[in-house]
Amino acid sequence: MLLDPITSDRFTGAVRAFYGITDGFVVLHCPSGCYAGMFYLKALSDQSDVRMAFSCMHARHLVHGADYLALEAVKRVYKKFKPSFISLIDSAGPAMLGDYMESVVWRAGKEGVECPVNYFGGAGFYSSMQGGYEDSLESLVEFMKRSEQTGEQSVNILGFHNDEPRWRQDLTEIRRMLTTLGLKINSVITASTFDEIVRAPSASLNVVMGGEGLKLAREMEKEFSTPYLVVQYPYGLNGSEDFLRCICSELNVKIEDEIIEKERRIIGNIIEKTVFYLQGIYGLACSVVGDSCKAPSLAAFLKSELGLAVDVLAIASKNEYCDRTLETTTCADEVMIEPDRFNLLDRLERGDTQLLFGSTFEKGIAHEIDVPLIRCSFPEMDHISLTSAPFAGFNGTATWIEEIINSLIGMYKESPLLCIKNNNGGV
């Protein structure tokens, strides 16, 4: 069986970060193989919004370099698409050759490219995917502008990924919950326009989702005196309430208990239709594979609110805050940090997992252990989500229950009693 890697490199992390600038464009200076992987990763999830080009670097350029190709690509992208921001990212090949990318940025400004161009070194040998993501976000501070007025009760959402399952629905639900309490989202980094990111320092608070974007939060606190708060991703009723209370406490905003009670009552009326199913899955063994921003919060929700028994929590990509999260979250029998996939498969085969939460890359493992797979983490390339149902927030509780129950009852497993053959060959 072929097994995909558990995590990726700095190049992928940089693309994930900069691609979230909704009116920006990503230009990759790399061989076609590197570009093809990133292109399909984005195109398969949303064919209406593919803002990516590459410099057409080929094997013959891996001797003398090809920074002139990167310049031409930047100029053509600006001429055709007029983006507000261009991110120029190189891969390991041109980095080893020593292509002088800083000169490409300078020359682009002299040759008609009027939007900001940011070069980011994405060579995979520099750091991991998480390192590339964190450093990419931190580099955006250079373009931010200090604000003389701070928007009262406004927040930035840091570390939000726009390439994960149901991310649009999640953002809509998070915005709805905050708006209900009179709070405003100033900027989402990165799932906002470039201008919104430039105006990020005008927010009263940076909300760091699960520790993602912590380097950016610290740098903004240093440069603009913007305080930050690390919160866990809002899964489930309790997780959503904790999310809101933490933010409101930091901003000295009072939460009316009636608001929370109303949210709980609405969801309660929805999920009571499944009470027999919920009783049936109580104690069901499951495992969760995902990044440290969301996976611990998901495992905690499954265990504390749905009563599932979480056998393995595998952190596919570990951020700086992960250790602190795991110290305060007891949610699984065993925690594996960026495990080799062979070790992960071996551990799951030795356990009693009956339901797996993960990404497209876990599809092969789910097949091997013969359990349903619910796609909830990066990357997602074999599943689409077009409806408005989120995973996050109060409303996400019903979505999770729907996904879990449908995935379980939709699995066909033949009863052993029906497979016993008699001596005559009959059943």
C-alpha positions in Angstrom: 0.0 0.0 0.0 1.3 3.5 -0.9 1.1 5.9 2.1 1.1 9.7 1.7 3.3 11.9 4.0 1.9 12.9 7.3 2.9 16.6 6.8 4.5 18.7 4.1 7.3 21.3 3.8 7.8 25.1 4.0 6.8 25.6 0.4 3.3 24.2 1.0 3.0 26.3 4.3 3.8 29.5 2.4 1.3 28.8 -0.4 -1.4 28.0 2.2 -0.8 31.4 3.9 -0.5 33.7 1.0 -3.3 32.1 -1.1 -5.7 33.2 1.6 -5.3 36.9 0.5 -8.5 36.9 -1.5 -7.6 39.6 -4.0 -3.9 38.6 -4.2 -2.0 36.3 -6.5 0.6 33.6 -5.9 3.5 33.3 -8.3 5.6 30.1 -7.8 9.2 30.1 -9.1 9.8 26.4 -9.3 9.8 23.4 -11.7 6.5 22.3 -13.1 6.2 19.3 -10.7 6.1 21.6 -7.7 3.6 23.9 -9.3 1.3 21.1 -10.5 1.0 19.7 -6.9 0.0 23.1 -5.5 -2.2 23.9 -8.4 -4.3 20.8 -8.2 -4.4 21.1 -4.4 -6.2 24.4 -4.8 -8.1 23.8 -8.1 -9.8 20.5 -6.9 -11.4 22.3 -3.9 -12.6 25.5 -5.8 -12.4 25.8 -9.5 -13.9 29.2 -9.5 -10.9 30.8 -7.7 -7.5 29.7 -8.8 -5.1 32.6 -8.3 -1.8 30.9 -9.0 0.8 31.0 -11.7 4.3 29.7 -12.1 7.5 30.8 -13.9 7.7 27.9 -16.3 11.0 26.8 -14.9 12.2 23.5 -16.5 15.1 21.1 -16.0 17.3 23.0 -18.4 17.2 26.0 -16.1 18.6 24.1 -13.1 22.2 24.9 -14.2 22.3 28.7 -14.9 19.2 29.8 -13.0 16.0 31.5 -14.2 15.2 34.5 -12.1 14.3 36.3 -15.4 11.5 33.9 -15.8 10.2 34.8 -12.3 10.2 38.5 -13.3 8.3 37.8 -16.5 5.7 35.8 -14.6 5.2 38.6 -12.1 4.8 41.1 -14.9 2.3 39.0 -16.8 0.2 38.2 -13.8 0.0 41.9 -12.9 -0.9 42.9 -16.5 -3.6 40.3 -16.9 -5.2 40.1 -13.4 -4.3 43.4 -11.7 -4.1 41.9 -8.2 -3.8 44.0 -5.1 -0.8 41.9 -3.9 1.6 39.4 -5.4 3.4 36.8 -3.4 6.5 35.4 -5.1 7.6 32.0 -3.6 10.5 29.9 -4.7 11.1 26.2 -4.1 14.2 24.2 -3.3 15.6 24.1 -6.9 16.0 27.8 -7.5 17.0 28.4 -3.9 20.0 26.0 -4.3 20.9 27.7 -7.6 20.9 31.0 -5.8 18.4 32.8 -8.0 18.4 36.4 -6.8 14.7 36.9 -6.1 15.1 40.2 -4.2 16.2 41.7 -7.5 13.0 40.4 -9.2 10.9 42.3 -6.7 12.9 45.5 -7.2 12.9 45.2 -11.0 9.1 44.4 -11.1 8.4 47.8 -9.4 10.6 49.5 -12.0 8.9 47.7 -14.9 5.3 48.5 -14.5 4.1 46.3 -11.6 2.3 48.8 -9.3 1.0 46.5 -6.6 3.2 45.3 -3.6 5.3 42.2 -4.4 6.5 40.1 -1.6 9.3 37.5 -2.0 9.2 34.6 0.4 11.9 31.8 0.5 9.9 28.6 0.4 12.6 26.0 -0.1 11.5 22.9 1.7 14.9 22.3 3.4 14.5 25.5 5.4 11.7 24.4 7.6 8.4 22.4 7.9 5.0 23.3 6.6 4.1 24.8 9.9 7.3 26.9 9.9 6.6 28.2 6.4 3.1 29.1 7.4 4.1 31.0 10.5 6.9 32.8 8.8 4.7 33.8 5.9 2.1 35.3 8.2 4.8 37.2 10.1 6.1 38.7 6.9 2.8 40.5 6.3 3.6 42.9 9.2 5.8 44.8 6.8 2.7 45.9 4.8 0.5 46.7 7.8 -0.2 50.4 8.7 -0.4 51.7 12.2 -3.9 53.1 12.9 -4.5 56.2 15.0 -7.9 54.9 16.0 -8.6 51.4 17.3 -12.0 49.9 16.5 -13.8 49.2 19.7 -14.9 45.6 20.1 -13.3 44.6 16.8 -11.0 41.6 16.5 -8.7 40.0 14.0 -8.9 36.2 13.5 -5.3 34.9 13.1 -4.3 31.4 11.8 -7.5 30.8 9.9 -7.0 28.4 7.0 -9.0 28.9 3.8 -8.2 25.5 2.4 -9.8 23.1 5.0 -13.2 21.4 4.9 -16.1 23.8 5.3 -13.9 26.8 6.0 -16.3 29.3 4.4 -19.2 27.9 6.5 -17.0 28.0 9.6 -16.0 31.6 9.1 -19.7 32.6 8.5 -20.7 30.9 11.8 -17.8 32.4 13.7 -18.7 35.9 12.3 -22.4 35.3 13.2 -21.6 34.3 16.8 -19.4 37.3 17.4 -21.9 39.7 15.7 -24.6 38.4 18.0 -22.5 39.8 20.9 -21.8 43.1 19.2 -18.3 42.2 18.1 -16.9 42.9 14.7 -14.3 40.9 12.7 -11.8 43.4 11.3 -9.6 41.1 9.4 -9.1 37.3 8.9 -5.5 36.3 8.3 -5.6 34.8 5.9 -9.1 34.9 4.4 -9.4 38.6 3.7 -8.5 41.2 1.1 -5.1 42.7 1.1 -6.5 46.1 2.3 -8.2 44.4 5.2 -4.8 42.9 6.2 -3.1 46.3 5.8 -5.7 47.7 8.3 -5.3 44.8 10.7 -3.6 47.0 13.5 -6.9 48.9 13.9 -8.4 45.9 15.8 -8.7 45.8 19.5 -7.6 42.2 19.8 -5.9 39.5 17.8 -7.7 36.2 18.3 -5.2 33.4 17.7 -7.0 30.2 16.6 -5.4 27.2 18.4 -2.0 28.8 18.4 -1.8 29.2 14.6 -0.3 32.6 13.7 1.4 33.1 17.1 4.5 34.6 15.6 2.4 37.2 13.8 0.5 38.0 16.9 3.7 38.6 18.9 5.1 40.8 16.1 1.9 42.8 15.9 2.0 43.3 19.7 5.6 44.5 19.4 5.0 46.8 16.4 1.5 48.1 17.0 0.8 47.2 20.7 -2.1 45.0 19.6 -2.8 42.4 22.4 -3.5 38.8 21.5 -5.4 35.9 22.9 -5.0 32.2 22.1 -8.3 30.4 22.0 -9.3 26.9 21.0 -11.2 26.2 17.8 -15.0 26.5 18.6 -16.3 23.0 18.2 -19.5 22.0 19.9 -21.8 23.8 22.4 -19.3 24.0 25.2 -16.4 24.8 22.9 -18.4 27.6 21.3 -19.4 29.1 24.6 -15.9 29.0 25.9 -14.7 30.6 22.7 -17.1 33.5 23.1 -16.6 34.0 26.9 -12.8 34.1 26.5 -12.9 36.8 23.9 -15.6 38.8 25.7 -13.6 38.6 28.9 -10.5 40.0 27.2 -12.5 42.9 25.7 -14.5 43.5 28.9 -17.8 42.8 27.1 -20.6 41.3 29.0 -22.4 38.2 27.7 -26.1 37.9 28.4 -26.8 34.4 29.5 -30.0 34.4 27.5 -28.0 34.6 24.3 -26.1 31.4 25.1 -29.2 29.6 26.4 -31.1 30.5 23.2 -28.3 29.1 21.0 -28.2 25.9 23.1 -32.0 25.5 22.9 -32.1 25.9 19.2 -29.5 23.2 18.6 -31.1 21.0 21.3 -34.4 21.0 19.4 -32.5 20.0 16.2 -30.4 17.1 17.6 -33.2 15.6 19.8 -34.4 14.0 16.6 -31.4 11.7 16.8 -31.6 10.6 20.4 -31.6 6.9 19.7 -28.6 7.2 17.4 -26.7 9.2 19.9 -27.4 6.6 22.5 -26.1 4.0 20.1 -22.8 5.7 19.4 -22.0 6.4 23.0 -18.6 5.0 23.8 -17.8 4.3 20.1 -14.0 4.2 19.6 -12.7 6.8 17.1 -9.4 8.4 16.2 -8.6 11.9 15.0 -5.8 13.0 12.6 -5.3 16.7 12.0 -3.2 19.8 12.7 -2.7 21.2 16.2 -5.0 24.1 15.6 -8.1 22.0 15.4 -7.5 18.3 16.1 -7.3 18.6 19.9 -10.4 20.7 20.1 -12.3 18.2 17.9 -11.1 15.3 20.0 -12.2 17.1 23.2 -15.7 17.8 21.7 -16.1 14.2 20.5 -15.2 12.9 24.0 -16.9 15.4 26.3 -20.1 16.2 24.3 -20.8 13.2 22.2 -19.4 10.6 24.5 -17.1 8.9 21.9 -14.0 7.2 23.1 -11.0 8.8 21.3 -8.3 6.1 20.9 -5.6 8.0 19.0 -5.1 11.8 18.4 -2.4 12.2 15.7 -1.1 15.7 15.3 -0.2 16.0 11.6 1.4 19.4 11.9 2.5 20.8 15.2 2.6 24.5 16.0 4.4 26.2 18.8 1.4 26.3 21.2 0.5 22.6 20.8 2.3 21.4 24.0 0.3 23.9 26.1 -2.9 22.8 24.4 -2.3 19.1 25.1 -1.4 19.9 28.8 -4.9 21.3 29.4 -6.8 18.9 27.1 -7.1 15.3 28.0 -9.0 13.9 25.1 -7.3 10.7 23.8 -5.8 7.4 25.0 -2.7 8.1 23.0 -1.3 11.2 21.3 1.1 10.9 18.4 3.0 13.9 17.2 3.7 14.0 13.4 3.9 10.2 13.3 5.2 8.2 10.4 2.2 6.9 8.5 3.4 3.3 8.8 3.5 3.7 12.6 0.1 5.4 12.5 -1.5 2.6 10.5 0.2 0.0 12.7 -1.2 1.7 15.9 -4.7 2.0 14.4 -4.7 -1.7 13.4 -3.8 -2.7 16.9 -6.6 -0.5 18.4 -10.3 -0.7 18.1 -11.0 2.5 16.1 -14.4 2.3 14.4 -14.5 5.8 12.9 -11.7 7.9 11.6 -11.5 11.7 11.3 -8.8 13.1 9.0 -8.0 14.3 5.5 -7.9 12.9 2.0 -4.5 11.4 2.9 -6.2 9.1 5.5 -8.5 7.5 3.0 -6.1 4.7 2.4 -5.7 4.0 6.1 -9.4 4.1 6.6 -9.7 1.5 3.8 -7.1 -0.7 5.4 -8.8 -0.8 8.8 -12.3 -0.8 7.2 -13.8 2.2 8.9 -15.7 5.3 7.7 -13.6 8.4 7.1 -15.0 11.9 7.9 -12.9 14.6 6.2 -12.2 17.4 8.5 -8.6 18.5 8.0 -6.1 19.6 5.3 -5.9 18.5 2.5 -9.3 17.7 1.2 -9.2 16.8 -2.5 -11.9 14.1 -2.8 -14.9 15.7 -1.2 -16.9 18.9 -1.7 -19.0 21.0 0.7 -21.5 23.3 -1.1 -24.2 23.7 1.5 -24.1 26.3 4.3 -23.6 23.8 7.2 -20.5 24.6 9.3 -18.3 22.4 11.5 -17.5 25.3 13.9 -19.8 27.0 16.3 -23.1 26.2 17.8 -24.6 25.2 14.4 -21.6 23.0 13.7 -22.8 20.6 16.5 -25.7 19.4 14.4 -23.4 19.1 11.3 -21.0 16.8 13.2 -23.8 14.6 14.5 -25.2 14.3 11.0 -21.8 13.4 9.5 -21.0 10.9 12.2 -24.3 9.1 12.2 -24.7 9.0 8.4 -21.1 7.7 7.9 -21.7 4.9 10.4 -25.1 3.7 9.2 -24.0 4.1 5.6 -21.3 1.5 6.0 -22.3 -2.0 4.9 -20.9 -4.8 7.1 -22.2 -8.3 6.6 -23.2 -10.0 9.8 -20.9 -13.0 10.7 -24.0 -15.0 11.4 -25.1 -14.8 7.8 -21.7 -15.9 6.5 -21.5 -19.3 8.3 -21.7 -22.0 5.7 -22.9 -25.5 6.4 -21.3 -28.7 5.1 -23.5 -28.7 2.0 -22.3 -25.2 1.0 -25.5 -23.5 2.2 -25.9 -20.7 4.6 
